[in-house]
Amino acid sequence: MRKPLLEYCQRLRISEVKGAIPPKATSAILDVGTQEIAVTGRLTNLRNGYRYYFLCPSCGKPLESLYCLDYSQWKCRDCLGLLYSSSMKR
């Protein structure tokens, strides 16, 4: 069975939803379609703000992007088993 390619999946970037996160919040829950996705903020090295990450609903890893395969749930690429097309041998 072939693994799905990352390039053919929908991608949700944290930069696309940053406006929905309350200012200076350390965590939040975002409604994305019918799914709730947790977001966490980490203080930057300069201590002048927060950098935000999604928490994968399956494994809990902090990530900047989540993927959706065939209108399923948003998850990280490891949980979905996605591969880059450049990693495929021709």
C-alpha positions as CSV (number, residue, x, y, z in Angstrom):
1,M,0.0,0.0,0.0
2,R,1.3,3.4,-0.9
3,K,1.6,6.1,1.7
4,P,-0.1,9.4,0.9
5,L,2.0,12.4,-0.2
6,L,2.1,15.5,1.9
7,E,1.8,17.8,-1.1
8,Y,-1.7,16.5,-1.9
9,C,-3.1,17.2,1.6
10,Q,-4.7,20.3,3.0
11,R,-2.3,22.2,5.3
12,L,-3.3,24.4,8.2
13,R,-0.5,26.8,9.3
14,I,-0.4,28.5,12.7
15,S,0.2,31.8,11.0
16,E,-3.2,31.4,9.3
17,V,-5.1,31.3,12.6
18,K,-2.9,33.6,14.7
19,G,-5.6,36.3,14.7
20,A,-8.0,34.0,16.5
21,I,-5.6,33.5,19.5
22,P,-6.2,36.1,22.3
23,P,-3.2,38.4,22.8
24,K,-0.6,37.2,25.3
25,A,-2.4,33.9,25.8
26,T,-0.3,30.9,26.8
27,S,-2.9,28.4,25.5
28,A,-6.2,28.4,23.6
29,I,-8.7,26.0,22.0
30,L,-9.6,26.8,18.3
31,D,-12.6,25.4,16.5
32,V,-11.5,24.3,13.0
33,G,-14.5,23.0,11.2
34,T,-16.0,20.4,13.5
35,Q,-12.8,19.7,15.3
36,E,-11.3,21.5,18.4
37,I,-7.5,22.0,18.2
38,A,-5.4,23.1,21.1
39,V,-2.8,25.8,20.7
40,T,0.0,26.5,23.1
41,G,2.3,29.6,23.4
42,R,5.9,29.5,24.3
43,L,7.8,32.6,25.5
44,T,10.4,33.7,23.0
45,N,14.1,33.9,23.9
46,L,13.9,37.7,24.1
47,R,11.0,37.4,26.5
48,N,9.0,39.9,24.4
49,G,6.2,37.7,23.2
50,Y,4.9,34.2,22.5
51,R,5.4,31.8,19.6
52,Y,2.4,29.6,19.0
53,Y,2.1,26.0,18.1
54,F,-0.7,23.5,17.4
55,L,-0.8,20.5,19.6
56,C,-1.5,17.4,17.5
57,P,-4.8,15.9,18.6
58,S,-3.3,12.4,18.3
59,C,0.2,12.5,19.7
60,G,0.3,15.9,21.5
61,K,3.5,17.2,19.7
62,P,3.8,21.0,19.3
63,L,3.8,21.8,15.6
64,E,3.5,24.8,13.3
65,S,1.4,22.9,10.7
66,L,-1.3,20.3,10.7
67,Y,-2.6,18.3,7.8
68,C,-5.9,16.9,6.7
69,L,-6.2,13.8,4.5
70,D,-9.4,13.4,2.5
71,Y,-11.6,15.6,4.8
72,S,-10.6,13.6,7.9
73,Q,-9.3,15.0,11.2
74,W,-6.4,17.5,11.4
75,K,-3.3,15.7,12.5
76,C,0.5,15.9,12.2
77,R,2.3,14.3,9.2
78,D,3.7,11.6,11.4
79,C,0.3,10.5,12.7
80,L,-1.1,10.5,9.1
81,G,1.9,8.7,7.7
82,L,2.6,11.3,5.1
83,L,5.7,11.4,2.9
84,Y,7.3,14.1,0.8
85,S,7.2,13.4,-2.9
86,S,11.0,14.0,-3.1
87,S,11.5,11.0,-0.8
88,M,9.9,8.6,-3.2
89,K,12.4,6.6,-5.4
90,R,11.8,6.9,-9.1
